[in-house]
Amino acid sequence: MNDLPSIAIVGRPNVGKSALFNRIVRRRVAIVYDEAGVTRDRLEREVERDGRRFVLADTGGILALDGERIADSIGSGVRAQALAALSGANVAVLVVDAAEGIAPLDEEVCRLLRKSGVPVVVAANKADNPELDLHASEFARFGYPVYPVSAIHGRGVAALLEACYRHFPVLEVPKCGDAGSDAAATDGDAAASAAADDHGEACDGEARHERAERPTVVAIAGRPNAGKSSLVNRLLKTERVLVSDVPGTTRDPIDVPLEYGGRRFVLVDTAGVRREARVDTAVERYSRFRVQDAVERADVVVLVIDCERGPGLLDRQLAGMVKKLGKSSVLVVNKWDLSKQGESEYGEWLARELPFMAHCPLVFVSARTGRNVGRVLSVAAHVAAASRQVLATGPLNRCLQEAYKSNAVPGEGAKPLRMHYAVQTGFAPMRIRVFVNDPRRMPASFEQFLANRLRDAFDLAGVGIEFQFRARERKNPDGTSKAPPAPANLREVRAAKKASGKSRRRRRAMPRG
């Protein structure tokens, strides 16, 4: 991603920077709300449009004039993140409000851009109709080309991007194979792929193979102030995301690429989730939705727990969401430098507090001092690789049959549960289809027991396992299917009769007068 050209979106608060970012990315990545200061961190996404690939960065609004003291650490952090985005950008898009006209903070952002030396294109946003184009012309006194746009409706965005493309570097594409080959592509995708080859010997097949090796997506989740952003910054060895003692500093999920130990990762720093009853703003509600989205697209979820506070209700809710989605996970106990307990003692207590996560690897770290931080990605990579295993049918069935025979199954009713055979039908999460005589007799406790036996037998610690219990289809001597097993209770009997049309409603006779 670092080899691609970059566009940084900057401006004062509440001018539509995030709306423009989402319009160009063609996805609702950044939270958009009619409130100043919603975006705080620097959001970056790799975009492919018009035959070109580039990195688009969304930044928070500049809140103070030059020389003014910023009241809190969040405001100063937002400004620092905007400057960091400018330092690596090929072109900056200054977003202004065409309806409101020039504001003092617009001129302040313009001064910052002149100091950075980055080429600038002005996007006069909220020009929803041609009449507002005249209002946009007053921004020409900044000395930069002005393009009226409407991020909400998409008006003028194509012309704005074309102006940005003119500032992209022109990459020479090294030829693959013999010198007379015409296979070199002229678009940005082929140029970026060829330029990334250090030896100039990679051919198209190797480039496709490189793109096919997708990086491991690791979502960092946890309650507010557990140290998620500090952990991400320590792993990256730079202040990439905002860190503050104020709960709720992170709002949007922040995707950050990282190469560690020869492996490629994408770290996703998520917002700290408060209890739903305490969520009092729309922005925080959107943040909760984005946390679930981040967990759903992750290969591994790192659940960060504050060692001093221990797992509370929020940690249990997050762990329950991870388990429900079938995600592989790692438990990280942060701020371990402040603990006076032993790791084994704390681990046993944590297993009692979160019994359904007891199978997950446990890593004790200190994001402040850097203690054991590197092991988080090593363990996450191991768990991700284990979740993609394909289990052979023979060993899988032997393991489940031994587990079935070693433990009395507390089945419901007089007819005991019988397991016939199993087969793996998917991975990440690992899906196991088990054929039994009657799926309704499978208790949830025994399902968890089978999952733990599989994890012990095939080194699947932390891997999400989903069972699909199916009734084995039985055949009559003539080849026709036998009737399904009889319903277990009166409610199912009534439902079966209603479905077959045999249920009749008895009408009470009217009393004669």
C-alpha positions as CSV (number, residue, x, y, z in Angstrom):
1,M,0.0,0.0,0.0
2,N,2.9,2.4,0.7
3,D,4.1,2.2,-2.9
4,L,0.9,3.6,-4.2
5,P,0.2,7.3,-4.8
6,S,-1.8,8.9,-2.0
7,I,-4.5,11.5,-1.7
8,A,-5.1,13.2,1.7
9,I,-8.5,14.8,2.4
10,V,-8.2,17.8,4.8
11,G,-10.3,20.7,6.0
12,R,-12.1,22.2,9.0
13,P,-14.8,20.3,10.9
14,N,-18.2,19.5,9.4
15,V,-17.5,20.3,5.8
16,G,-18.2,16.8,4.5
17,K,-14.7,15.2,4.4
18,S,-15.9,11.8,5.5
19,A,-18.9,11.9,3.1
20,L,-16.4,12.6,0.2
21,F,-14.2,9.8,1.4
22,N,-17.1,7.3,1.4
23,R,-18.2,8.5,-2.0
24,I,-14.7,7.9,-3.5
25,V,-14.2,4.6,-1.7
26,R,-17.8,3.5,-2.7
27,R,-18.4,2.2,0.8
28,R,-19.6,3.5,4.1
29,V,-16.2,3.3,5.9
30,A,-16.1,6.6,7.8
31,I,-18.9,7.6,10.1
32,V,-20.8,10.6,8.7
33,Y,-23.0,12.7,11.1
34,D,-24.0,16.3,11.2
35,E,-21.7,17.1,14.2
36,A,-18.3,18.6,14.4
37,G,-15.3,16.4,15.4
38,V,-16.8,13.0,14.5
39,T,-13.6,11.8,12.7
40,R,-10.6,11.8,14.9
41,D,-8.1,9.2,13.6
42,R,-6.6,9.0,10.1
43,L,-8.6,6.6,8.0
44,E,-6.8,5.1,5.0
45,R,-8.2,2.8,2.3
46,E,-6.7,1.4,-0.9
47,V,-9.0,2.5,-3.8
48,E,-9.2,1.3,-7.4
49,R,-11.0,3.7,-9.7
50,D,-10.7,4.7,-13.4
51,G,-8.0,2.1,-13.9
52,R,-5.9,3.5,-11.1
53,R,-5.0,2.3,-7.7
54,F,-4.2,4.8,-4.9
55,V,-4.5,5.3,-1.1
56,L,-7.1,7.7,0.1
57,A,-6.7,9.2,3.6
58,D,-9.5,10.9,5.6
59,T,-8.5,13.2,8.4
60,G,-10.2,14.9,11.3
61,G,-11.2,18.6,11.2
62,I,-8.6,21.2,12.1
63,L,-10.1,22.8,15.2
64,A,-7.7,25.7,16.1
65,L,-6.0,28.6,14.4
66,D,-2.2,28.8,14.2
67,G,-0.8,29.7,17.6
68,E,-4.0,29.0,19.5
69,R,-3.8,26.5,22.4
70,I,-5.7,23.3,21.8
71,A,-7.8,22.5,24.9
72,D,-7.4,18.7,25.0
73,S,-5.2,15.9,23.8
74,I,-7.7,14.7,21.3
75,G,-7.7,18.0,19.4
76,S,-3.9,18.1,19.2
77,G,-3.9,14.5,18.2
78,V,-6.3,15.2,15.3
79,R,-4.1,18.0,14.1
80,A,-1.0,15.8,14.3
81,Q,-2.7,13.0,12.3
82,A,-3.7,15.4,9.6
83,L,-0.2,16.6,9.3
84,A,1.1,13.0,9.1
85,A,-1.3,12.3,6.3
86,L,0.0,15.4,4.4
87,S,3.6,14.3,4.8
88,G,3.1,11.2,2.7
89,A,0.5,12.5,0.2
90,N,1.1,13.2,-3.5
91,V,-1.9,15.6,-3.5
92,A,-4.2,17.1,-0.9
93,V,-7.9,17.8,-1.3
94,L,-9.0,20.8,0.7
95,V,-12.7,20.4,1.4
96,V,-14.7,23.6,2.0
97,D,-18.4,24.4,2.4
98,A,-19.7,26.1,-0.8
99,A,-22.9,27.1,0.9
100,E,-21.3,28.8,3.9
101,G,-18.4,30.5,2.1
102,I,-14.9,31.1,3.4
103,A,-14.4,30.7,7.2
104,P,-11.3,31.6,9.2
105,L,-10.5,27.9,9.8
106,D,-10.4,27.4,6.0
107,E,-7.7,29.9,5.7
108,E,-5.8,28.2,8.6
109,V,-5.9,24.9,6.8
110,C,-4.7,26.6,3.7
111,R,-1.7,28.0,5.6
112,L,-0.9,24.5,6.8
113,L,-1.1,23.2,3.2
114,R,1.3,25.9,1.9
115,K,3.8,24.9,4.6
116,S,3.6,21.3,3.7
117,G,4.4,22.0,0.0
118,V,1.9,19.3,-1.2
119,P,-0.1,20.1,-4.4
120,V,-3.6,21.1,-3.5
121,V,-7.0,20.8,-5.2
122,V,-10.0,22.5,-3.6
123,A,-13.3,20.6,-3.3
124,A,-16.2,23.1,-2.8
125,N,-18.6,20.6,-1.2
126,K,-22.3,20.8,-0.7
127,A,-22.7,22.3,-4.2
128,D,-25.8,20.2,-4.8
129,N,-27.1,22.2,-7.8
130,P,-25.5,24.4,-10.5
131,E,-26.6,27.6,-8.8
132,L,-24.2,27.0,-5.9
133,D,-21.2,26.7,-8.4
134,L,-21.0,30.5,-8.3
135,H,-20.5,30.4,-4.5
136,A,-17.6,28.0,-5.1
137,S,-15.7,30.5,-7.2
138,E,-14.9,32.7,-4.2
139,F,-12.4,30.0,-3.0
140,A,-10.3,30.7,-6.0
141,R,-8.5,33.4,-4.0
142,F,-6.7,30.6,-2.2
143,G,-4.7,30.2,-5.3
144,Y,-5.7,26.5,-6.0
145,P,-8.0,25.0,-8.7
146,V,-11.6,24.8,-7.3
147,Y,-14.0,22.0,-8.2
148,P,-17.7,22.2,-7.1
149,V,-18.8,18.8,-5.8
150,S,-21.6,17.2,-3.9
151,A,-20.3,14.3,-1.9
152,I,-23.9,13.2,-1.0
153,H,-25.1,13.0,-4.7
154,G,-21.7,12.3,-6.3
155,R,-21.9,15.5,-8.4
156,G,-18.4,16.7,-9.7
157,V,-16.4,13.9,-8.0
158,A,-15.1,12.5,-11.3
159,A,-13.7,15.9,-12.4
160,L,-12.1,16.3,-8.9
161,L,-10.4,12.9,-9.2
162,E,-9.1,13.6,-12.7
163,A,-7.4,16.8,-11.3
164,C,-5.8,14.7,-8.5
165,Y,-4.5,12.1,-11.0
166,R,-2.4,14.7,-12.7
167,H,-0.2,14.9,-9.6
168,F,0.4,11.2,-9.4
169,P,3.9,10.0,-10.3
170,V,4.4,8.3,-13.7
171,L,5.9,4.8,-13.0
172,E,7.9,3.0,-15.6
173,V,6.7,-0.6,-16.1
174,P,9.6,-3.1,-16.3
175,K,9.0,-5.7,-19.0
176,C,8.5,-9.3,-18.0
177,G,10.3,-12.0,-20.1
178,D,11.9,-11.0,-23.4
179,A,12.5,-7.4,-24.4
180,G,10.0,-7.5,-27.2
181,S,7.1,-8.4,-25.0
182,D,4.1,-6.0,-25.2
183,A,2.5,-7.5,-22.1
184,A,3.4,-4.5,-19.9
185,A,0.2,-2.8,-18.8
186,T,-0.3,0.9,-18.8
187,D,-2.8,1.3,-16.0
188,G,-1.9,2.1,-12.4
189,D,-2.5,-1.5,-11.2
190,A,0.1,-3.1,-13.5
191,A,2.5,-0.3,-12.9
192,A,2.3,-0.6,-9.1
193,S,2.6,-4.4,-9.3
194,A,5.7,-4.2,-11.5
195,A,7.3,-1.4,-9.5
196,A,6.9,-3.5,-6.3
197,D,9.2,-6.2,-7.8
198,D,12.7,-5.4,-6.4
199,H,14.5,-7.7,-8.9
200,G,12.5,-6.9,-12.0
201,E,12.2,-10.6,-12.7
202,A,8.6,-11.3,-11.6
203,C,6.2,-12.3,-14.4
204,D,2.4,-12.0,-14.5
205,G,1.8,-15.4,-12.9
206,E,4.0,-14.5,-9.9
207,A,2.3,-11.2,-9.5
208,R,-1.1,-12.9,-9.5
209,H,0.2,-15.3,-6.9
210,E,1.5,-12.5,-4.8
211,R,-1.9,-10.7,-4.9
212,A,-3.7,-14.0,-4.0
213,E,-1.8,-14.2,-0.7
214,R,-4.2,-12.1,1.3
215,P,-2.9,-10.5,4.5
216,T,-4.3,-11.8,7.8
217,V,-6.9,-9.3,9.2
218,V,-6.6,-9.0,13.0
219,A,-9.3,-7.0,14.8
220,I,-8.3,-5.5,18.1
221,A,-11.5,-5.3,20.3
222,G,-12.2,-4.5,23.9
223,R,-13.9,-2.2,26.3
224,P,-13.0,1.6,26.4
225,N,-9.5,2.4,27.9
226,A,-8.4,-1.2,27.8
227,G,-5.3,-0.1,25.8
228,K,-6.3,-1.2,22.2
229,S,-4.9,1.8,20.5
230,S,-1.7,1.8,22.6
231,L,-1.2,-1.9,21.6
232,V,-1.6,-1.0,17.9
233,N,0.9,1.9,18.2
234,R,3.4,-0.3,20.0
235,L,3.1,-3.0,17.3
236,L,3.6,-0.4,14.6
237,K,6.4,1.4,16.5
238,T,4.8,4.7,15.7
239,E,1.9,6.9,16.9
240,R,-0.4,5.8,14.1
241,V,-3.8,6.0,16.1
242,L,-4.9,8.5,18.7
243,V,-4.4,7.5,22.3
244,S,-6.1,9.4,25.1
245,D,-7.4,8.8,28.6
246,V,-10.8,10.0,27.4
247,P,-13.1,7.0,26.8
248,G,-14.4,6.7,23.3
249,T,-11.4,8.4,21.6
250,T,-11.5,5.9,18.7
251,R,-14.7,5.9,16.7
252,D,-14.1,4.5,13.3
253,P,-12.3,1.2,12.8
254,I,-8.8,2.0,11.7
255,D,-7.2,-0.4,9.2
256,V,-3.4,-0.3,9.3
257,P,-1.2,-2.7,7.2
258,L,1.8,-4.2,8.8
259,E,4.5,-6.7,8.0
260,Y,5.8,-8.7,10.9
261,G,8.0,-11.8,10.9
262,G,7.7,-12.3,7.2
263,R,3.9,-12.2,7.3
264,R,1.5,-9.5,6.2
265,F,-1.2,-8.3,8.5
266,V,-3.9,-5.7,8.6
267,L,-4.5,-4.4,12.1
268,V,-8.0,-3.1,12.8
269,D,-8.3,-0.8,15.8
270,T,-11.9,-0.7,16.8
271,A,-13.9,1.6,19.1
272,G,-14.3,0.8,22.7
273,V,-17.9,-0.5,23.3
274,R,-19.9,0.7,26.2
275,R,-23.0,-0.9,27.5
276,E,-26.0,-0.4,25.2
277,A,-28.0,1.3,28.0
278,R,-25.3,4.0,28.3
279,V,-25.0,4.7,24.6
280,D,-26.5,8.2,24.3
281,T,-25.3,9.6,20.9
282,A,-25.9,8.5,17.4
283,V,-22.1,8.6,16.7
284,E,-21.5,6.0,19.5
285,R,-24.3,3.9,18.1
286,Y,-22.7,3.9,14.7
287,S,-19.4,3.0,16.3
288,R,-21.0,-0.1,17.9
289,F,-22.2,-1.2,14.4
290,R,-18.7,-0.7,13.0
291,V,-17.2,-2.9,15.7
292,Q,-19.4,-5.8,14.7
293,D,-18.5,-5.2,11.0
294,A,-14.8,-5.2,11.9
295,V,-15.2,-8.5,13.8
296,E,-17.1,-10.1,10.9
297,R,-14.4,-9.4,8.4
298,A,-11.5,-10.3,10.6
299,D,-9.6,-13.6,10.4
300,V,-8.6,-13.4,14.1
301,V,-10.1,-11.2,16.9
302,V,-7.8,-10.1,19.7
303,L,-9.9,-9.4,22.7
304,V,-8.0,-7.0,25.0
305,I,-8.7,-7.2,28.7
306,D,-7.6,-4.7,31.3
307,C,-5.8,-6.8,34.0
308,E,-6.7,-4.5,36.8
309,R,-10.4,-4.3,36.0
310,G,-10.7,-7.9,34.8
311,P,-13.4,-9.2,32.5
312,G,-16.7,-7.3,33.1
313,L,-20.1,-7.4,31.4
314,L,-18.8,-5.6,28.3
315,D,-16.0,-8.1,27.9
316,R,-18.5,-11.0,28.2
317,Q,-20.8,-9.4,25.6
318,L,-17.9,-8.9,23.2
319,A,-16.7,-12.4,23.8
320,G,-20.2,-13.7,23.2
321,M,-20.4,-11.8,19.9
322,V,-17.1,-13.3,18.8
323,K,-18.3,-16.8,19.7
324,K,-21.7,-16.3,18.0
325,L,-20.0,-15.2,14.7
326,G,-17.7,-18.2,14.9
327,K,-14.5,-16.2,14.9
328,S,-11.1,-17.4,15.9
329,S,-9.8,-15.4,18.8
330,V,-6.9,-14.6,21.1
331,L,-7.2,-13.2,24.7
332,V,-4.7,-10.5,25.5
333,V,-4.3,-9.3,29.1
334,N,-2.9,-5.7,28.9
335,K,-1.3,-3.5,31.6
336,W,0.4,-6.6,33.0
337,D,3.3,-4.4,34.3
338,L,0.8,-3.2,37.0
339,S,-0.3,-6.7,38.1
340,K,1.1,-8.5,41.2
341,Q,-0.5,-11.9,40.3
342,G,1.1,-14.8,38.6
343,E,0.2,-15.6,35.0
344,S,-1.0,-19.2,35.8
345,E,-3.2,-17.9,38.7
346,Y,-4.7,-15.2,36.6
347,G,-5.3,-17.5,33.7
348,E,-7.2,-20.0,35.8
349,W,-9.4,-17.2,37.2
350,L,-10.0,-15.8,33.7
351,A,-11.0,-19.3,32.5
352,R,-13.7,-19.4,35.2
353,E,-14.9,-15.9,34.4
354,L,-15.1,-16.5,30.6
355,P,-15.6,-20.3,30.4
356,F,-16.7,-20.3,26.7
357,M,-13.4,-18.6,25.8
358,A,-11.2,-20.9,27.9
359,H,-9.9,-22.6,24.7
360,C,-8.3,-19.3,23.4
361,P,-4.5,-18.7,23.7
362,L,-3.7,-16.2,26.5
363,V,-1.0,-13.6,26.1
364,F,0.1,-11.2,28.9
365,V,1.4,-7.9,27.6
366,S,2.1,-4.3,28.5
367,A,1.5,-1.9,25.7
368,R,3.2,0.9,27.7
369,T,6.5,-0.9,28.1
370,G,6.3,-3.2,25.1
371,R,6.5,-6.4,27.2
372,N,5.5,-9.5,25.1
373,V,3.8,-7.3,22.5
374,G,5.4,-9.1,19.5
375,R,4.0,-12.4,20.6
376,V,0.4,-11.2,20.0
377,L,0.9,-11.3,16.2
378,S,2.8,-14.6,16.3
379,V,-0.1,-16.2,18.2
380,A,-2.7,-14.6,16.0
381,A,-0.9,-15.9,12.8
382,H,-0.8,-19.4,14.3
383,V,-4.5,-19.3,15.1
384,A,-5.3,-18.0,11.6
385,A,-3.4,-20.8,10.0
386,A,-5.0,-23.4,12.2
387,S,-8.5,-22.1,11.3
388,R,-7.8,-22.8,7.6
389,Q,-6.9,-26.5,8.2
390,V,-8.7,-29.2,6.3
391,L,-9.2,-32.1,8.6
392,A,-9.0,-35.6,7.0
393,T,-12.3,-37.5,7.3
394,G,-10.8,-40.6,9.0
395,P,-9.0,-38.9,11.9
396,L,-11.9,-36.5,12.3
397,N,-14.4,-39.3,12.8
398,R,-12.1,-41.3,15.1
399,C,-11.7,-38.3,17.3
400,L,-15.4,-37.6,17.5
401,Q,-16.3,-41.3,18.1
402,E,-13.8,-41.5,20.9
403,A,-15.2,-38.4,22.5
404,Y,-18.7,-39.8,22.1
405,K,-17.8,-43.1,23.8
406,S,-15.8,-41.4,26.6
407,N,-18.7,-39.4,27.9
408,A,-22.3,-40.3,28.5
409,V,-24.5,-38.2,26.3
410,P,-27.4,-36.7,28.4
411,G,-29.9,-37.1,25.6
412,E,-33.6,-36.1,25.9
413,G,-36.3,-38.8,25.9
414,A,-36.0,-42.6,25.9
415,K,-34.1,-42.9,22.6
416,P,-30.4,-42.1,23.1
417,L,-28.4,-40.0,20.7
418,R,-26.2,-41.8,18.2
419,M,-23.5,-40.3,16.0
420,H,-22.9,-41.9,12.6
421,Y,-20.2,-39.9,10.8
422,A,-18.8,-36.4,10.3
423,V,-17.3,-34.4,7.5
424,Q,-15.7,-30.9,7.3
425,T,-17.7,-28.6,5.1
426,G,-15.8,-25.3,5.5
427,F,-13.1,-23.4,7.3
428,A,-12.6,-20.0,9.0
429,P,-14.7,-20.7,10.9
430,M,-14.2,-24.5,10.8
431,R,-17.6,-26.1,10.0
432,I,-18.2,-29.7,10.9
433,R,-21.3,-31.5,9.7
434,V,-22.2,-34.4,12.0
435,F,-24.9,-37.0,11.0
436,V,-26.8,-38.3,14.0
437,N,-30.1,-40.3,14.5
438,D,-32.0,-37.2,15.8
439,P,-30.4,-33.7,16.0
440,R,-33.0,-32.6,18.5
441,R,-31.4,-34.8,21.1
442,M,-28.0,-33.1,20.9
443,P,-27.5,-30.9,24.1
444,A,-25.5,-27.7,23.8
445,S,-23.1,-28.8,26.6
446,F,-22.1,-31.9,24.6
447,E,-21.5,-29.8,21.5
448,Q,-19.0,-27.7,23.4
449,F,-17.4,-30.8,24.7
450,L,-16.9,-32.1,21.2
451,A,-15.4,-28.8,20.0
452,N,-12.9,-28.9,22.9
453,R,-11.9,-32.4,22.0
454,L,-11.3,-31.4,18.4
455,R,-9.1,-28.5,19.5
456,D,-7.0,-30.7,21.8
457,A,-6.6,-33.4,19.1
458,F,-5.7,-31.1,16.1
459,D,-4.0,-28.1,17.8
460,L,-7.0,-25.8,17.2
461,A,-6.7,-23.6,20.2
462,G,-8.6,-20.3,19.6
463,V,-10.2,-21.6,16.4
464,G,-13.9,-21.0,16.0
465,I,-15.7,-24.3,15.4
466,E,-19.4,-24.6,14.2
467,F,-21.2,-27.9,14.2
468,Q,-24.1,-28.7,11.9
469,F,-26.1,-31.7,13.2
470,R,-28.1,-33.5,10.5
471,A,-30.4,-36.5,10.6
472,R,-29.0,-39.3,8.4
473,E,-31.5,-40.1,5.7
474,R,-32.7,-43.7,6.0
475,K,-33.9,-45.8,3.1
476,N,-36.6,-48.4,2.8
477,P,-35.8,-51.7,1.0
478,D,-37.4,-50.2,-2.1
479,G,-35.1,-47.2,-2.1
480,T,-37.6,-44.7,-0.8
481,S,-36.8,-42.5,2.2
482,K,-38.2,-43.5,5.6
483,A,-40.4,-41.1,7.5
484,P,-38.6,-38.6,9.8
485,P,-38.5,-39.4,13.5
486,A,-41.6,-38.7,15.5
487,P,-41.9,-35.3,17.1
488,A,-40.7,-35.1,20.7
489,N,-43.5,-33.1,22.3
490,L,-47.1,-32.0,21.9
491,R,-46.3,-28.7,20.4
492,E,-44.3,-30.4,17.6
493,V,-47.2,-32.9,17.1
494,R,-49.7,-30.0,16.6
495,A,-47.3,-28.2,14.2
496,A,-46.8,-31.4,12.2
497,K,-50.6,-31.9,11.9
498,K,-51.1,-28.3,10.9
499,A,-48.5,-28.6,8.2
500,S,-50.1,-31.8,6.8
501,G,-53.6,-30.4,6.8
502,K,-55.0,-32.9,9.3
503,S,-55.6,-30.5,12.0
504,R,-59.3,-29.5,12.5
505,R,-60.6,-26.9,14.7
506,R,-63.6,-28.1,16.7
507,R,-66.4,-25.6,16.9
508,R,-68.5,-25.4,20.0
509,A,-72.2,-25.7,19.4
510,M,-74.1,-22.5,19.9
511,P,-76.4,-22.7,22.9
512,R,-80.0,-22.8,21.9
513,G,-82.2,-20.0,23.2
